[in-house]
Structures are given as C-alpha cells and as structure tokens.
C-alpha cells in the first residue's frame, strides 16, 4: 500500500510539472 501512495505522489508531481 505504501508503494501505491508513493506512485500516486509521483504521478501528482508529474501532473503539476506538466501543467
């Protein structure tokens, strides 16, 4: 479950950078 959270955080970071 921790890994899922980490991936979610990374995805959010990528989305913020993309915007």
N, CA, C and O atoms as a MOPAC input file, in Angstrom:
PM7 MOZYME 1SCF
protein

 N      0.84800 1    -1.20800 1     0.00000 1
 C      0.00000 1     0.00000 1     0.00000 1
 C      0.88600 1     1.26200 1     0.00000 1
 O      0.54300 1     2.27400 1    -0.61000 1
 N      2.00000 1     1.17800 1     0.67900 1
 C      2.89800 1     2.34100 1     0.70500 1
 C      3.39700 1     2.65700 1    -0.69000 1
 O      3.52600 1     3.82000 1    -1.07300 1
 N      3.67500 1     1.60500 1    -1.44300 1
 C      4.16400 1     1.80900 1    -2.80600 1
 C      3.11600 1     2.55400 1    -3.62400 1
 O      3.43800 1     3.45800 1    -4.39500 1
 N      1.87200 1     2.16300 1    -3.44600 1
 C      0.79200 1     2.82900 1    -4.18900 1
 C      0.76800 1     4.32400 1    -3.86400 1
 O      0.59400 1     5.16000 1    -4.75100 1
 N      0.94300 1     4.64000 1    -2.60600 1
 C      0.95000 1     6.04800 1    -2.19300 1
 C      2.11700 1     6.78300 1    -2.84100 1
 O      1.97800 1     7.91300 1    -3.31000 1
 N      3.26100 1     6.12600 1    -2.85500 1
 C      4.45700 1     6.73200 1    -3.45000 1
 C      4.22500 1     7.00800 1    -4.93400 1
 O      4.56000 1     8.08100 1    -5.43500 1
 N      3.65200 1     6.03600 1    -5.62300 1
 C      3.38000 1     6.19700 1    -7.05700 1
 C      2.38200 1     7.33000 1    -7.25600 1
 O      2.52500 1     8.13500 1    -8.17700 1
 N      1.38900 1     7.39100 1    -6.40700 1
 C      0.38400 1     8.45000 1    -6.53100 1
 C      1.04000 1     9.82700 1    -6.36300 1
 O      0.74800 1    10.76700 1    -7.10200 1
 N      1.92000 1     9.91700 1    -5.38400 1
 C      2.62900 1    11.18600 1    -5.15100 1
 C      3.45300 1    11.55200 1    -6.38600 1
 O      3.45700 1    12.70300 1    -6.82500 1
 N      4.13700 1    10.57600 1    -6.92900 1
 C      4.97600 1    10.83000 1    -8.10800 1
 C      4.11800 1    11.27500 1    -9.28200 1
 O      4.49000 1    12.17900 1   -10.03000 1
 N      2.98100 1    10.64000 1    -9.43300 1
 C      2.09500 1    10.98900 1   -10.54500 1
 C      1.59600 1    12.43300 1   -10.37100 1
 O      1.51400 1    13.19100 1   -11.33700 1
 N      1.27000 1    12.79400 1    -9.14000 1
 C      0.78700 1    14.14600 1    -8.87600 1
 C      1.88700 1    15.16200 1    -9.18300 1
 O      1.62600 1    16.22900 1    -9.73800 1
 N      3.10500 1    14.81500 1    -8.81800 1
 C      4.23400 1    15.71800 1    -9.08200 1
 C      4.40300 1    15.90700 1   -10.58800 1
 O      4.65100 1    17.01600 1   -11.06100 1
 N      4.26600 1    14.83200 1   -11.31800 1
 C      4.41300 1    14.90400 1   -12.77400 1
 C      3.30500 1    15.76700 1   -13.36300 1
 O      3.53800 1    16.56700 1   -14.26900 1
 N      2.11500 1    15.59500 1   -12.84600 1
 C      0.97600 1    16.36300 1   -13.36600 1
 C      1.19500 1    17.85600 1   -13.10100 1
 O      0.91000 1    18.69700 1   -13.95400 1
 N      1.69700 1    18.16600 1   -11.92700 1
 C      1.93600 1    19.57900 1   -11.59800 1
 C      2.98900 1    20.17200 1   -12.52600 1
 O      2.87900 1    21.32000 1   -12.95700 1
 N      3.99200 1    19.38700 1   -12.82300 1
 C      5.05600 1    19.88100 1   -13.70300 1
 C      4.54000 1    20.04300 1   -15.12600 1
 O      4.95700 1    20.94100 1   -15.85700 1
 N      3.63400 1    19.16200 1   -15.50000 1
 C      3.10600 1    19.18800 1   -16.86300 1
 C      2.24100 1    20.43200 1   -17.06500 1
 O      2.23000 1    21.02100 1   -18.14600 1
 N      1.52200 1    20.82200 1   -16.02300 1
 C      0.60800 1    21.95700 1   -16.17800 1
 C      1.36700 1    23.23800 1   -16.41500 1
 O      0.75800 1    24.29700 1   -16.56800 1

